[in-house]
Amino acid sequence: MAIRERLGFTAAEPAPVYGEPFETADGAIVITVARRGVISPVMRPAGVFVVRDGAATWVPAVDVNRIAFMGELIGLLAAVITGLAILRRPPWPDLGRRTCD
């Protein structure tokens, strides 16, 4: 028996969960969509379907905090790699006093 079967997971990726459709003041119908985590049962918003004038459009939910965190993490990683490269071989010339023998 596989670990996924022991934990009760049957699909590789859980199916999206659709919310109750509701109508806005301008006549558009909004249907929320969430995704269940693979290991944890926490629901995360995926986006909304907006149906207006018979045409459906998908509007994804964007987590700006996650995007900002990734930018900070990449900047920190670049600074650490640059610092290690400079410590290993400094770009400035060797200004030590040399004696001729």
MMTF fields as JSON, N, C-alpha, C and O atoms, coordinates in Angstrom:
{
  "mmtfVersion": "1.0.0",
  "mmtfProducer": "UNKNOWN",
  "numBonds": 403,
  "numAtoms": 404,
  "numGroups": 101,
  "numChains": 1,
  "numModels": 1,
  "chainsPerModel": [1],
  "groupsPerChain": [101],
  "chainIdList": ["A"],
  "bondAtomList": [4, 2, 8, 6, 12, 10, 16, 14, 20, 18, 24, 22, 28, 26, 32, 30, 36, 34, 40, 38, 44, 42, 48, 46, 52, 50, 56, 54, 60, 58, 64, 62, 68, 66, 72, 70, 76, 74, 80, 78, 84, 82, 88, 86, 92, 90, 96, 94, 100, 98, 104, 102, 108, 106, 112, 110, 116, 114, 120, 118, 124, 122, 128, 126, 132, 130, 136, 134, 140, 138, 144, 142, 148, 146, 152, 150, 156, 154, 160, 158, 164, 162, 168, 166, 172, 170, 176, 174, 180, 178, 184, 182, 188, 186, 192, 190, 196, 194, 200, 198, 204, 202, 208, 206, 212, 210, 216, 214, 220, 218, 224, 222, 228, 226, 232, 230, 236, 234, 240, 238, 244, 242, 248, 246, 252, 250, 256, 254, 260, 258, 264, 262, 268, 266, 272, 270, 276, 274, 280, 278, 284, 282, 288, 286, 292, 290, 296, 294, 300, 298, 304, 302, 308, 306, 312, 310, 316, 314, 320, 318, 324, 322, 328, 326, 332, 330, 336, 334, 340, 338, 344, 342, 348, 346, 352, 350, 356, 354, 360, 358, 364, 362, 368, 366, 372, 370, 376, 374, 380, 378, 384, 382, 388, 386, 392, 390, 396, 394, 400, 398],
  "bondOrderList": [1, 1, 1, 1, 1, 1, 1, 1, 1, 1, 1, 1, 1, 1, 1, 1, 1, 1, 1, 1, 1, 1, 1, 1, 1, 1, 1, 1, 1, 1, 1, 1, 1, 1, 1, 1, 1, 1, 1, 1, 1, 1, 1, 1, 1, 1, 1, 1, 1, 1, 1, 1, 1, 1, 1, 1, 1, 1, 1, 1, 1, 1, 1, 1, 1, 1, 1, 1, 1, 1, 1, 1, 1, 1, 1, 1, 1, 1, 1, 1, 1, 1, 1, 1, 1, 1, 1, 1, 1, 1, 1, 1, 1, 1, 1, 1, 1, 1, 1, 1],
  "groupList": [{"groupName": "MET", "atomNameList": ["N", "CA", "C", "O"], "elementList": ["N", "C", "C", "O"], "formalChargeList": [0, 0, 0, 0], "bondAtomList": [1, 0, 2, 1, 3, 2], "bondOrderList": [1, 1, 2], "singleLetterCode": "M", "chemCompType": "L-PEPTIDE LINKING"}, {"groupName": "ALA", "atomNameList": ["N", "CA", "C", "O"], "elementList": ["N", "C", "C", "O"], "formalChargeList": [0, 0, 0, 0], "bondAtomList": [1, 0, 2, 1, 3, 2], "bondOrderList": [1, 1, 2], "singleLetterCode": "A", "chemCompType": "L-PEPTIDE LINKING"}, {"groupName": "ILE", "atomNameList": ["N", "CA", "C", "O"], "elementList": ["N", "C", "C", "O"], "formalChargeList": [0, 0, 0, 0], "bondAtomList": [1, 0, 2, 1, 3, 2], "bondOrderList": [1, 1, 2], "singleLetterCode": "I", "chemCompType": "L-PEPTIDE LINKING"}, {"groupName": "ARG", "atomNameList": ["N", "CA", "C", "O"], "elementList": ["N", "C", "C", "O"], "formalChargeList": [0, 0, 0, 0], "bondAtomList": [1, 0, 2, 1, 3, 2], "bondOrderList": [1, 1, 2], "singleLetterCode": "R", "chemCompType": "L-PEPTIDE LINKING"}, {"groupName": "GLU", "atomNameList": ["N", "CA", "C", "O"], "elementList": ["N", "C", "C", "O"], "formalChargeList": [0, 0, 0, 0], "bondAtomList": [1, 0, 2, 1, 3, 2], "bondOrderList": [1, 1, 2], "singleLetterCode": "E", "chemCompType": "L-PEPTIDE LINKING"}, {"groupName": "LEU", "atomNameList": ["N", "CA", "C", "O"], "elementList": ["N", "C", "C", "O"], "formalChargeList": [0, 0, 0, 0], "bondAtomList": [1, 0, 2, 1, 3, 2], "bondOrderList": [1, 1, 2], "singleLetterCode": "L", "chemCompType": "L-PEPTIDE LINKING"}, {"groupName": "GLY", "atomNameList": ["N", "CA", "C", "O"], "elementList": ["N", "C", "C", "O"], "formalChargeList": [0, 0, 0, 0], "bondAtomList": [1, 0, 2, 1, 3, 2], "bondOrderList": [1, 1, 2], "singleLetterCode": "G", "chemCompType": "PEPTIDE LINKING"}, {"groupName": "PHE", "atomNameList": ["N", "CA", "C", "O"], "elementList": ["N", "C", "C", "O"], "formalChargeList": [0, 0, 0, 0], "bondAtomList": [1, 0, 2, 1, 3, 2], "bondOrderList": [1, 1, 2], "singleLetterCode": "F", "chemCompType": "L-PEPTIDE LINKING"}, {"groupName": "THR", "atomNameList": ["N", "CA", "C", "O"], "elementList": ["N", "C", "C", "O"], "formalChargeList": [0, 0, 0, 0], "bondAtomList": [1, 0, 2, 1, 3, 2], "bondOrderList": [1, 1, 2], "singleLetterCode": "T", "chemCompType": "L-PEPTIDE LINKING"}, {"groupName": "PRO", "atomNameList": ["N", "CA", "C", "O"], "elementList": ["N", "C", "C", "O"], "formalChargeList": [0, 0, 0, 0], "bondAtomList": [1, 0, 2, 1, 3, 2], "bondOrderList": [1, 1, 2], "singleLetterCode": "P", "chemCompType": "L-PEPTIDE LINKING"}, {"groupName": "VAL", "atomNameList": ["N", "CA", "C", "O"], "elementList": ["N", "C", "C", "O"], "formalChargeList": [0, 0, 0, 0], "bondAtomList": [1, 0, 2, 1, 3, 2], "bondOrderList": [1, 1, 2], "singleLetterCode": "V", "chemCompType": "L-PEPTIDE LINKING"}, {"groupName": "TYR", "atomNameList": ["N", "CA", "C", "O"], "elementList": ["N", "C", "C", "O"], "formalChargeList": [0, 0, 0, 0], "bondAtomList": [1, 0, 2, 1, 3, 2], "bondOrderList": [1, 1, 2], "singleLetterCode": "Y", "chemCompType": "L-PEPTIDE LINKING"}, {"groupName": "ASP", "atomNameList": ["N", "CA", "C", "O"], "elementList": ["N", "C", "C", "O"], "formalChargeList": [0, 0, 0, 0], "bondAtomList": [1, 0, 2, 1, 3, 2], "bondOrderList": [1, 1, 2], "singleLetterCode": "D", "chemCompType": "L-PEPTIDE LINKING"}, {"groupName": "SER", "atomNameList": ["N", "CA", "C", "O"], "elementList": ["N", "C", "C", "O"], "formalChargeList": [0, 0, 0, 0], "bondAtomList": [1, 0, 2, 1, 3, 2], "bondOrderList": [1, 1, 2], "singleLetterCode": "S", "chemCompType": "L-PEPTIDE LINKING"}, {"groupName": "TRP", "atomNameList": ["N", "CA", "C", "O"], "elementList": ["N", "C", "C", "O"], "formalChargeList": [0, 0, 0, 0], "bondAtomList": [1, 0, 2, 1, 3, 2], "bondOrderList": [1, 1, 2], "singleLetterCode": "W", "chemCompType": "L-PEPTIDE LINKING"}, {"groupName": "ASN", "atomNameList": ["N", "CA", "C", "O"], "elementList": ["N", "C", "C", "O"], "formalChargeList": [0, 0, 0, 0], "bondAtomList": [1, 0, 2, 1, 3, 2], "bondOrderList": [1, 1, 2], "singleLetterCode": "N", "chemCompType": "L-PEPTIDE LINKING"}, {"groupName": "CYS", "atomNameList": ["N", "CA", "C", "O"], "elementList": ["N", "C", "C", "O"], "formalChargeList": [0, 0, 0, 0], "bondAtomList": [1, 0, 2, 1, 3, 2], "bondOrderList": [1, 1, 2], "singleLetterCode": "C", "chemCompType": "L-PEPTIDE LINKING"}],
  "groupTypeList": [0, 1, 2, 3, 4, 3, 5, 6, 7, 8, 1, 1, 4, 9, 1, 9, 10, 11, 6, 4, 9, 7, 4, 8, 1, 12, 6, 1, 2, 10, 2, 8, 10, 1, 3, 3, 6, 10, 2, 13, 9, 10, 0, 3, 9, 1, 6, 10, 7, 10, 10, 3, 12, 6, 1, 1, 8, 14, 10, 9, 1, 10, 12, 10, 15, 3, 2, 1, 7, 0, 6, 4, 5, 2, 6, 5, 5, 1, 1, 10, 2, 8, 6, 5, 1, 2, 5, 3, 3, 9, 9, 14, 9, 12, 5, 6, 3, 3, 8, 16, 12],
  "groupIdList": [1, 2, 3, 4, 5, 6, 7, 8, 9, 10, 11, 12, 13, 14, 15, 16, 17, 18, 19, 20, 21, 22, 23, 24, 25, 26, 27, 28, 29, 30, 31, 32, 33, 34, 35, 36, 37, 38, 39, 40, 41, 42, 43, 44, 45, 46, 47, 48, 49, 50, 51, 52, 53, 54, 55, 56, 57, 58, 59, 60, 61, 62, 63, 64, 65, 66, 67, 68, 69, 70, 71, 72, 73, 74, 75, 76, 77, 78, 79, 80, 81, 82, 83, 84, 85, 86, 87, 88, 89, 90, 91, 92, 93, 94, 95, 96, 97, 98, 99, 100, 101],
  "secStructList": [7, 7, 2, 2, 2, 2, 2, 6, 7, 7, 1, 1, 1, 7, 7, 7, 3, 3, 7, 7, 7, 3, 3, 7, 6, 6, 1, 7, 3, 3, 3, 3, 3, 3, 3, 3, 7, 1, 1, 1, 7, 7, 3, 3, 3, 3, 3, 3, 3, 3, 3, 3, 6, 6, 3, 3, 3, 3, 3, 3, 7, 7, 7, 2, 2, 2, 2, 2, 2, 2, 2, 2, 2, 2, 2, 2, 2, 2, 2, 2, 2, 2, 2, 2, 2, 2, 2, 2, 1, 7, 1, 1, 7, 7, 7, 7, 7, 7, 7, 7, 7],
  "xCoordList": [0.851, 0.0, 0.9, 1.827, 0.623, 1.41, 1.055, -0.002, 1.953, 1.73, 0.506, -0.266, 0.323, -0.833, -2.141, -3.118, -2.154, -3.365, -3.591, -4.733, -2.516, -2.651, -3.2, -3.991, -2.777, -3.244, -4.608, -5.22, -5.088, -6.411, -6.403, -7.461, -5.246, -5.173, -5.299, -4.557, -6.227, -6.404, -5.929, -5.441, -6.055, -5.654, -4.29, -3.884, -3.593, -2.296, -2.452, -1.612, -3.51, -3.773, -5.259, -6.106, -5.58, -6.996, -7.784, -7.252, -9.031, -9.908, -10.248, -10.3, -10.478, -10.863, -12.248, -13.084, -12.468, -13.75, -14.408, -13.822, -15.625, -16.347, -17.304, -17.98, -17.354, -18.246, -19.631, -19.906, -20.478, -21.853, -21.84, -21.267, -22.45, -22.473, -23.379, -24.434, -22.938, -23.778, -23.724, -22.769, -24.769, -24.901, -24.562, -25.03, -23.746, -23.368, -24.42, -25.373, -24.235, -25.203, -25.271, -26.326, -24.145, -24.156, -24.608, -24.576, -25.024, -25.569, -24.579, -24.947, -23.341, -22.348, -22.51, -22.83, -22.288, -22.339, -20.904, -20.082, -20.606, -19.26, -19.275, -20.104, -18.348, -18.198, -16.772, -15.818, -16.627, -15.293, -14.762, -15.521, -13.437, -12.777, -11.633, -10.838, -11.552, -10.469, -9.83, -10.433, -8.608, -7.875, -7.468, -6.99, -7.661, -7.265, -5.791, -5.323, -5.056, -3.651, -3.461, -4.365, -2.287, -2.021, -1.91, -2.468, -1.197, -1.014, -1.917, -2.523, -2.014, -2.855, -4.246, -4.385, -5.264, -6.622, -6.965, -8.14, -5.971, -6.197, -6.621, -6.013, -7.66, -8.15, -7.446, -7.336, -6.972, -6.345, -7.143, -7.533, -7.391, -8.151, -7.359, -6.168, -8.018, -7.386, -7.806, -7.031, -9.028, -9.52, -11.035, -11.7, -11.566, -13.017, -13.34, -12.577, -14.483, -15.065, -16.085, -16.937, -16.005, -16.967, -17.736, -17.152, -19.046, -19.906, -20.671, -21.514, -20.362, -21.01, -21.409, -20.576, -22.654, -23.2, -22.97, -22.719, -23.053, -22.908, -21.482, -21.264, -20.498, -19.095, -18.438, -18.538, -17.771, -17.095, -15.625, -14.965, -15.12, -13.698, -13.142, -13.847, -11.87, -11.176, -10.295, -9.503, -10.434, -9.603, -8.839, -9.435, -7.517, -6.765, -6.563, -6.484, -6.482, -6.173, -4.653, -3.973, -4.124, -2.684, -2.317, -2.876, -1.374, -0.902, 0.321, 1.433, 0.108, 1.207, 2.24, 3.411, 1.841, 2.816, 3.799, 4.987, 3.326, 4.218, 5.18, 6.354, 4.685, 5.547, 6.617, 7.78, 6.239, 7.206, 8.23, 9.416, 7.791, 8.707, 9.719, 10.901, 9.266, 10.186, 11.203, 12.368, 10.779, 11.717, 12.765, 13.946, 12.34, 13.288, 14.241, 15.435, 13.726, 14.558, 15.6, 16.753, 15.204, 16.147, 17.211, 18.386, 16.81, 17.784, 18.775, 19.971, 18.288, 19.169, 20.128, 21.313, 19.633, 20.485, 21.553, 22.701, 21.19, 22.167, 23.23, 24.406, 22.837, 23.803, 24.758, 25.952, 24.258, 25.118, 26.098, 27.28, 25.637, 26.532, 27.589, 28.755, 27.196, 28.16, 29.173, 30.367, 28.71, 29.627, 30.624, 31.806, 30.164, 31.081, 32.088, 33.253, 31.653, 32.572, 33.623, 34.786, 33.228, 34.187, 35.164, 36.351, 34.694, 35.598, 36.588, 37.732, 36.166, 37.063, 38.138, 39.31, 37.75, 38.714, 38.291, 37.436, 38.884, 38.488, 38.769, 39.771, 37.882, 38.073, 39.091, 39.54, 39.469, 40.417, 41.844, 42.072, 42.8, 44.183, 44.819, 44.4, 45.84, 46.567, 47.476, 48.408, 47.223, 47.981, 49.0, 49.506, 49.292, 50.273, 51.678, 51.971, 52.53, 53.913, 54.704, 54.717, 55.354, 56.175, 57.641, 58.005, 58.44, 59.885, 60.582, 60.211, 61.58, 62.356, 63.55, 64.288, 63.75, 64.899, 65.998, 67.039],
  "yCoordList": [-1.174, 0.0, 1.242, 1.344, 2.166, 3.386, 4.366, 4.267, 5.303, 6.309, 7.151, 7.494, 7.487, 8.297, 7.571, 8.195, 6.269, 5.507, 5.412, 5.449, 5.289, 5.247, 6.558, 6.562, 7.668, 8.971, 9.33, 10.308, 8.559, 8.809, 9.646, 10.108, 9.855, 10.619, 9.652, 8.674, 9.927, 9.052, 9.704, 9.008, 10.998, 11.696, 12.344, 12.608, 12.596, 13.255, 14.694, 15.198, 15.353, 16.729, 16.849, 16.414, 17.437, 17.535, 18.405, 19.344, 18.074, 18.823, 20.178, 20.307, 21.18, 22.49, 22.435, 21.607, 23.331, 23.422, 24.72, 25.795, 24.617, 25.779, 26.284, 25.499, 27.601, 28.211, 28.449, 28.157, 28.979, 29.287, 30.504, 31.533, 30.418, 31.583, 32.68, 32.41, 33.915, 35.042, 36.12, 36.21, 36.937, 37.97, 39.323, 39.661, 40.097, 41.432, 42.444, 42.101, 43.694, 44.748, 45.042, 45.426, 44.863, 45.152, 43.957, 44.029, 42.865, 41.726, 40.622, 39.633, 40.756, 39.709, 38.609, 38.879, 37.387, 36.25, 35.863, 35.661, 35.76, 35.458, 34.093, 33.834, 33.219, 31.889, 31.78, 31.843, 31.617, 31.508, 30.086, 29.117, 29.987, 28.691, 28.633, 29.568, 27.53, 27.322, 25.971, 25.09, 25.829, 24.586, 24.059, 24.809, 22.779, 22.138, 21.769, 21.369, 21.898, 21.53, 20.036, 19.246, 19.648, 18.242, 17.449, 16.357, 17.991, 17.281, 17.843, 17.085, 19.155, 19.761, 20.049, 20.311, 20.002, 20.257, 21.741, 22.091, 22.612, 24.053, 24.451, 24.028, 25.261, 25.739, 27.047, 27.945, 27.148, 28.373, 28.883, 28.103, 30.196, 30.725, 30.595, 30.903, 30.146, 30.02, 31.154, 31.576, 31.653, 32.742, 32.718, 32.067, 33.438, 33.493, 33.412, 33.879, 32.811, 32.873, 33.997, 34.047, 34.899, 35.99, 35.779, 35.76, 35.623, 35.435, 36.731, 37.108, 37.415, 38.688, 38.659, 38.4, 38.918, 38.936, 37.611, 37.602, 36.505, 35.19, 34.744, 33.627, 35.579, 35.215, 35.045, 35.915, 33.918, 33.636, 34.013, 33.697, 34.686, 35.025, 34.52, 34.47, 34.148, 33.653, 34.77, 35.361, 35.056, 36.058, 35.336, 34.962, 35.13, 34.393, 35.219, 36.446, 34.532, 35.178, 35.248, 34.225, 36.444, 36.653, 36.971, 37.886, 36.21, 36.445, 37.359, 36.895, 38.662, 39.62, 39.43, 39.752, 38.92, 38.676, 37.587, 37.685, 36.559, 35.492, 36.011, 35.643, 36.863, 37.434, 38.319, 38.255, 39.147, 40.01, 39.181, 39.511, 38.119, 37.257, 36.607, 36.521, 36.149, 35.538, 36.553, 36.209, 37.807, 38.851, 39.115, 39.26, 39.177, 39.385, 38.206, 38.396, 37.0, 35.81, 35.752, 35.397, 36.095, 36.091, 37.168, 36.932, 38.352, 39.41, 39.02, 39.284, 38.395, 37.952, 36.881, 36.909, 35.947, 34.894, 35.473, 35.031, 36.449, 37.09, 37.827, 37.795, 38.496, 39.203, 38.231, 38.514, 37.1, 36.104, 35.508, 35.363, 35.162, 34.586, 35.6, 35.243, 36.862, 37.907, 38.107, 38.241, 38.13, 38.286, 37.147, 37.374, 35.932, 34.791, 34.848, 34.494, 35.288, 35.397, 36.468, 36.29, 37.578, 38.65, 38.213, 38.529, 37.498, 37.027, 36.002, 35.953, 35.193, 34.174, 34.784, 34.42, 35.695, 36.359, 37.808, 38.123, 38.701, 40.111, 40.752, 40.434, 41.659, 42.31, 43.448, 43.895, 43.93, 45.016, 44.469, 43.296, 45.305, 44.825, 44.583, 45.141, 43.735, 43.441, 44.624, 44.889, 45.341, 46.529, 46.258, 47.188, 45.009, 44.662, 45.077, 45.176, 45.315, 45.699, 44.452, 43.466, 44.523, 43.398, 43.809, 44.941, 42.897, 43.165, 42.357, 41.216, 42.947, 42.257, 41.601, 42.269, 40.363, 39.659, 39.494, 38.923],
  "zCoordList": [0.0, 0.0, 0.0, 0.803, -0.892, -1.015, 0.101, 0.726, 0.333, 1.381, 1.06, 1.956, -0.22, -0.601, -0.286, 0.128, -0.482, -0.179, 1.328, 1.788, 2.092, 3.55, 4.099, 5.042, 3.503, 3.964, 3.394, 3.825, 2.441, 1.884, 0.617, 0.189, 0.005, -1.233, -2.404, -2.493, -3.287, -4.436, -5.725, -6.615, -5.85, -7.072, -6.861, -5.729, -7.958, -7.866, -7.397, -6.651, -7.822, -7.412, -7.078, -7.859, -5.927, -5.553, -6.533, -7.125, -6.684, -7.584, -6.974, -5.751, -7.802, -7.265, -6.629, -6.99, -5.681, -4.992, -5.436, -5.311, -5.955, -6.457, -5.391, -4.726, -5.233, -4.262, -4.834, -5.998, -3.999, -4.396, -5.33, -4.97, -6.511, -7.402, -6.842, -6.267, -7.026, -6.606, -7.673, -8.445, -7.699, -8.723, -8.122, -7.035, -8.832, -8.372, -8.813, -9.514, -8.395, -8.712, -10.211, -10.716, -10.932, -12.368, -13.208, -14.437, -12.576, -13.3, -13.604, -14.238, -13.175, -13.409, -12.364, -11.206, -12.782, -11.866, -11.527, -12.421, -10.232, -9.756, -9.079, -8.206, -9.488, -8.891, -8.369, -9.144, -7.063, -6.47, -6.636, -6.647, -6.766, -6.919, -5.921, -5.822, -5.178, -4.217, -4.488, -5.101, -4.024, -4.191, -2.823, -1.972, -2.624, -1.378, -1.476, -2.542, -0.377, -0.365, -0.58, -0.309, -1.067, -1.349, -0.052, 0.059, 0.924, 2.188, 3.272, 4.03, 3.353, 4.383, 3.813, 2.618, 4.656, 4.163, 4.06, 3.958, 4.084, 4.033, 2.624, 1.64, 2.537, 1.247, 0.892, 1.726, -0.344, -0.836, -2.022, -2.891, -2.067, -3.201, -4.5, -4.545, -5.534, -6.842, -7.765, -8.623, -7.595, -8.426, -8.493, -7.687, -9.467, -9.655, -11.142, -11.988, -11.438, -12.769, -12.745, -11.858, -13.714, -13.83, -15.131, -16.214, -15.009, -16.176, -16.386, -15.573, -17.502, -17.821, -19.291, -20.159, -19.563, -20.928, -21.652, -22.857, -20.939, -21.544, -21.776, -22.245, -21.464, -21.646, -20.276, -19.411, -20.101, -18.83, -18.935, -19.925, -17.916, -17.847, -16.526, -15.519, -16.545, -15.358, -14.808, -15.542, -13.517, -12.849, -11.743, -10.733, -11.915, -10.9, -9.634, -9.683, -8.511, -7.235, -7.117, -7.2, -6.924, -6.848, -5.405, -4.801, -4.856, -3.495, -3.581, -3.831, -3.37, -3.502, -2.401, -2.602, -1.251, -0.19, -0.589, -0.28, -1.264, -1.713, -2.783, -2.793, -3.68, -4.715, -4.086, -4.484, -3.104, -2.427, -1.661, -1.663, -1.013, -0.27, -1.203, -0.872, -2.369, -3.329, -3.837, -4.036, -4.05, -4.459, -3.396, -3.707, -2.139, -1.044, -0.915, -0.687, -1.058, -0.945, -2.059, -1.812, -3.272, -4.394, -4.197, -4.478, -3.717, -3.452, -2.369, -2.497, -1.302, -0.225, -0.715, -0.382, -1.495, -2.037, -2.969, -2.938, -3.79, -4.678, -3.873, -4.237, -2.777, -1.935, -1.254, -1.152, -0.789, -0.134, -1.134, -0.821, -2.32, -3.33, -3.745, -3.909, -3.915, -4.27, -3.159, -3.424, -1.914, -0.777, -0.688, -0.428, -0.9, -0.867, -2.012, -1.83, -3.182, -4.317, -4.064, -4.426, -3.447, -3.154, -2.074, -2.157, -1.072, -0.025, -0.559, -0.107, -1.501, -2.038, -2.935, -2.837, -3.794, -4.679, -4.827, -5.654, -4.028, -4.056, -5.417, -6.057, -5.862, -7.156, -7.109, -8.164, -5.935, -5.828, -5.901, -5.603, -6.294, -6.428, -5.059, -4.045, -5.068, -3.837, -3.539, -4.298, -2.446, -2.098, -0.997, -0.368, -0.771, 0.267, -0.159, -1.35, 0.81, 0.531, 0.177, 0.914, -0.952, -1.38, -1.306, -1.625, -0.893, -0.825, -1.898, -2.174, -2.493, -3.515, -2.847, -2.123, -3.062, -2.479, -3.464, -3.139]
}
